[in-house]
Amino acid sequence: YRYTPLSGAGQIRLLRLHGGTGADELSVDLIHTSLDEAPCFTALSYPWGDPQPRKAIRCSGLQIEIGPNLYMALQHVRQAHADMFVWADALCINQEE
């Protein structure tokens, strides 16, 4: 996945976590928004822990891999039939910068 730069101060990235249950593939879209106009979102706090084994999810149509603790957290908070907005540092912050 290639991050696009944020457009300025007060901008953040959020995940639009698509609804699903059980074994449904985890799917998110990474969006940019300003803090002033951000939709209501949940900020995840979780231990990064051992980054292995990596788990695959779909992000904006591309497959990416995340740590197992974030994977379990996203599975736990997602709703069955509705999208929701989530901030999770491992994905919303470009870890390569």
ABEGO torsion letter per residue (X at the ends): XBBBBBAEBGBBBBBBBBBEBEABBBBBBBBBBBAAABBBBBBBBBBAEBAOBBBBBBBGGBBBBBBAAAAAAAAAABBAABBBBBBBAAAABBAAX
